[in-house]
Amino acid sequence: MTARLHADAPPSDAVRREWLRRVEAEYRSAAITQHLTLWLMQLGASPDLIAAGMRIAADELVHARMSHRVYVAAGGCSPPALARESLELTRRADEPLEHDVTRVAVDVFCLGETVAVPLFKELRAGCSVGVARRALDRILRDEVRHRDFGWVLLEWLLATPLGQALRALVVRELPAWLSRVHASYVPATTFADARITAADRAWGLMPPSLYRAAVDKASTRDWTPRFAKLGIDASPVRSRSG
């Protein structure tokens, strides 16, 4: 397909790289959620939770398709590079399945999907290229539901007979999970904000400082109070991730 030319916002290599990366990330999210849903079936979880997980996996495939449309519209033509080993979840054979489900619920959903909401809201705010804006509109709308799924799943897990052990697991591993999320979105060394042009913003990119602000917002507005409602003190973690 011939790339569409936008005289007021010509797509850069950065735009093409970022949207191809998003295609890859959405495929990964779909595969991980599908695998998590299998685990929920094995646990005999609520059919509502299982159905919600399956819907999320389908959402992620829609996001991948829409992201690919943006990539092609920006002049991209390479296929996504999918590392097959990253498209599955790994079990720890020496622990009950509930432990691994809890890890995914917190790391992928309570943290990753929760911070995705302010991130995509900010990405959409500066986006004016139609095909990119439509993709971000759909992604942001779905991310709210994906975020809520994670917190409902964690609440369900903590109410099971293993709830006390699972709460202790979260308290023990939460600092590492938060540090990893923070490092993913706010790397120690990154390109300057000035490298993101007005045209890049129009295509749905944003500078590192706005990623940092979104992570800070998720920490203050979501992570600390939501964990507190579940009896998990995240305040020491907050100071480490700031």
GIKA-V323860 format. One line per field, one symbol per residue. phi: phi as a letter, one per 30 degrees, with the letter a starting at -180 (. if undefined). psi: psi as a letter, one per 20 degrees, with the letter a starting at -180 (. if undefined). Layout:
phi = ???
psi = ???
This chain:
phi = .dddccddbddcddddddddddeddddddddddddedddddddideedddddddddededddddddddddedddjdbdddccddddcaccdcddbdeeddddededddcdcdddddddddddedeccbdeddddddedddedddddededddddddddcdecedddddddedceedddddddddcbddbaddeddcddddddcjcadedddddddddddddceddddddcicdcdddeddcd
psi = ppqppohimpprhhgggghhhhgghhgghggghgghhgghghikrphggghgghhgghghhgggghhhgggghjjqiqqqooohiikrqpqohjqqhhghggggggggghfghghhghghggghhjpipghgghghggggghhghgghgghggggggiirhjgghhghgghhigggghhggghghmqhprqqhihorhggghjkrqrhhhgghhghghgghfgghghhhjkoojhhhghhi.
